[in-house]
Amino acid sequence: MPPAFTDDDLAHLRRCVDLAREALEAGDEPFGSVLVGPDGQVRFADRNRVAGGDATQHPEFAIARWAAGEMTPEERAASTVYTSGEHCPMCSAAHAWVGLGPIVYASSSAQLSEWRAELGAPPAPVRPIPITEVAPALRVAGPVPPLDDEVRALQRRHLGM
């Protein structure tokens, strides 16, 4: 049985999908993420910024960097990262190394791979490894219908299909 998502979880995921849409409208890949502190307040939010040529400019990676410099280890562990798409291996590793808490994602890496294949797009340059295979101790939840369908529509637009 899938985990129950709270209204707050869904609101944070909605913001992630909105950030992904903003990224797409700015000519970037559609991904967005939000860091929520232990007090339930949004501490950091960003979207993909890879269009400039730096393929490491993922919002999940930006969150890890920001949290490492701005939060105590205890705050990081008690925080949750919400994201429109499951972390790539680079972002999963950064998340684990920094010691952030749970991850909740609207759509999974497996879904993204399926969508790319369905649309005839080439595979991503990095294998879509589930977060828990990169960082087994991390707690994760997702995908979250119907937000995953919205992410699929954004990916379809991005890939020009």
Backbone torsions as a table, in degrees:
resi	resn	phi	psi	omega
1	MET	NA	131.4	-179.7
2	PRO	-66.9	153.5	179.7
3	PRO	-66.0	154.1	175.8
4	ALA	-82.4	134.5	179.4
5	PHE	-105.9	135.1	-179.6
6	THR	-78.7	167.4	174.5
7	ASP	-60.0	-36.9	177.6
8	ASP	-65.0	-43.7	176.9
9	ASP	-56.0	-47.8	-177.6
10	LEU	-65.3	-36.7	177.9
11	ALA	-65.4	-41.7	179.2
12	HIS	-67.6	-39.6	177.0
13	LEU	-65.9	-37.8	176.7
14	ARG	-58.9	-43.2	178.2
15	ARG	-61.2	-38.7	177.8
16	CYS	-62.4	-43.5	178.8
17	VAL	-65.2	-38.3	176.6
18	ASP	-63.2	-40.6	177.5
19	LEU	-65.9	-37.1	176.8
20	ALA	-63.5	-41.5	177.5
21	ARG	-63.0	-42.2	177.8
22	GLU	-60.3	-41.8	178.3
23	ALA	-61.4	-46.5	-179.6
24	LEU	-60.6	-43.9	-179.4
25	GLU	-66.4	-21.6	176.9
26	ALA	-91.0	6.3	178.2
27	GLY	86.8	19.1	-177.7
28	ASP	-113.3	176.0	176.2
29	GLU	-72.9	140.8	-172.4
30	PRO	-82.6	88.2	174.4
31	PHE	-140.5	142.1	177.2
32	GLY	-146.6	149.3	-177.1
33	SER	-144.9	153.7	-179.1
34	VAL	-135.7	136.5	173.8
35	LEU	-103.8	123.0	179.4
36	VAL	-112.4	123.0	-178.4
37	GLY	-73.5	174.1	-178.4
38	PRO	-60.8	-21.0	179.4
39	ASP	-86.7	1.3	179.6
40	GLY	86.2	0.8	-179.6
41	GLN	-92.1	143.3	175.8
42	VAL	-68.4	124.9	-179.4
43	ARG	-101.2	-27.9	-177.3
44	PHE	-160.6	141.3	176.9
45	ALA	-144.1	143.0	179.8
46	ASP	-158.3	173.1	178.7
47	ARG	-131.8	169.8	177.3
48	ASN	-59.2	143.6	179.1
49	ARG	-138.8	37.8	-176.0
50	VAL	-84.3	-11.6	-176.0
51	ALA	-60.3	-23.8	179.4
52	GLY	-75.9	-4.0	176.9
53	GLY	111.4	-13.1	178.6
54	ASP	-96.6	102.0	-176.0
55	ALA	-71.1	-1.9	176.6
56	THR	-92.6	0.4	-175.8
57	GLN	-82.6	56.2	175.7
58	HIS	-87.9	146.2	-179.3
59	PRO	-64.4	-31.6	179.7
60	GLU	-67.2	-35.8	177.8
61	PHE	-70.1	-40.7	177.1
62	ALA	-61.5	-40.1	177.6
63	ILE	-60.8	-46.1	-179.2
64	ALA	-60.6	-44.7	179.4
65	ARG	-63.5	-45.5	-179.3
66	TRP	-62.1	-47.6	-177.6
67	ALA	-61.5	-38.0	179.7
68	ALA	-60.5	-34.4	-177.7
69	GLY	-92.6	-19.6	-171.4
70	GLU	-116.4	-9.9	-175.9
71	MET	-126.3	151.4	174.3
72	THR	-73.4	161.1	176.0
73	PRO	-56.5	-36.4	179.6
74	GLU	-67.2	-41.7	177.3
75	GLU	-63.8	-42.8	179.4
76	ARG	-60.1	-46.8	-177.9
77	ALA	-63.6	-29.0	-177.7
78	ALA	-93.5	4.7	-179.5
79	SER	-97.5	161.3	178.4
80	THR	-123.4	138.4	174.2
81	VAL	-104.4	126.1	174.6
82	TYR	-106.8	141.7	-177.6
83	THR	-151.9	150.6	-179.0
84	SER	-70.2	-30.6	-179.7
85	GLY	-136.2	143.8	178.9
86	GLU	-51.6	141.7	-179.8
87	HIS	-56.0	143.8	169.3
88	CYS	-76.2	171.2	179.8
89	PRO	-58.2	-38.9	179.1
90	MET	-60.0	-47.0	-177.5
91	CYS	-72.0	-35.0	176.4
92	SER	-61.0	-45.3	179.8
93	ALA	-63.9	-44.4	179.2
94	ALA	-60.4	-43.7	179.2
95	HIS	-57.4	-47.8	-178.3
96	ALA	-67.7	-43.5	-179.1
97	TRP	-62.4	-35.5	-179.6
98	VAL	-79.3	-20.0	177.1
99	GLY	84.3	31.6	176.6
100	LEU	-73.6	158.8	-178.8
101	GLY	-79.4	-149.3	-173.4
102	PRO	-61.7	159.2	176.6
103	ILE	-121.5	132.8	174.3
104	VAL	-122.5	123.9	-177.3
105	TYR	-123.4	145.3	-179.4
106	ALA	-75.1	-38.6	-179.3
107	SER	-134.7	151.8	-175.7
108	SER	-95.9	163.9	174.9
109	SER	-63.7	-36.7	178.1
110	ALA	-62.7	-42.3	177.6
111	GLN	-61.4	-46.1	-179.3
112	LEU	-59.0	-42.8	178.2
113	SER	-62.1	-42.9	177.8
114	GLU	-62.1	-44.9	-179.3
115	TRP	-61.8	-44.2	179.6
116	ARG	-59.6	-44.3	179.8
117	ALA	-64.2	-43.8	178.8
118	GLU	-59.5	-35.2	-176.6
119	LEU	-88.8	-0.8	179.6
120	GLY	75.4	17.4	179.0
121	ALA	-83.2	150.7	177.2
122	PRO	-66.9	155.4	177.2
123	PRO	-64.3	158.1	176.2
124	ALA	-63.5	156.8	-177.8
125	PRO	-71.3	-14.5	179.5
126	VAL	-122.3	136.1	-179.1
127	ARG	-57.9	134.7	179.8
128	PRO	-78.9	83.9	-178.0
129	ILE	-90.0	129.7	178.1
130	PRO	-56.7	147.5	-179.2
131	ILE	-49.9	-46.9	-173.7
132	THR	-70.5	-13.4	172.9
133	GLU	-82.5	-27.5	177.3
134	VAL	-83.2	-42.7	-176.6
135	ALA	-134.7	84.2	-171.0
136	PRO	-59.7	-23.5	-177.4
137	ALA	-82.4	-11.8	-177.7
138	LEU	-71.1	142.2	174.5
139	ARG	-93.5	129.2	-178.3
140	VAL	-133.1	155.2	175.0
141	ALA	-145.1	137.7	178.6
142	GLY	148.9	171.0	-4.0
143	PRO	-72.4	169.8	-175.1
144	VAL	-125.7	99.7	173.7
145	PRO	-69.5	148.6	-1.3
146	PRO	-90.6	7.2	-179.1
147	LEU	-63.1	-30.0	177.7
148	ASP	-62.6	-33.8	176.6
149	ASP	-66.2	-35.8	177.2
150	GLU	-66.7	-39.5	177.2
151	VAL	-64.6	-40.1	177.5
152	ARG	-58.2	-44.0	179.0
153	ALA	-62.4	-39.2	177.7
154	LEU	-65.7	-42.0	178.3
155	GLN	-63.5	-40.1	178.1
156	ARG	-59.7	-45.5	177.5
157	ARG	-62.4	-42.7	-179.6
158	HIS	-60.9	-41.6	-177.1
159	LEU	-82.5	1.1	176.3
160	GLY	71.6	30.8	-177.5
161	MET	-110.9	NA	NA
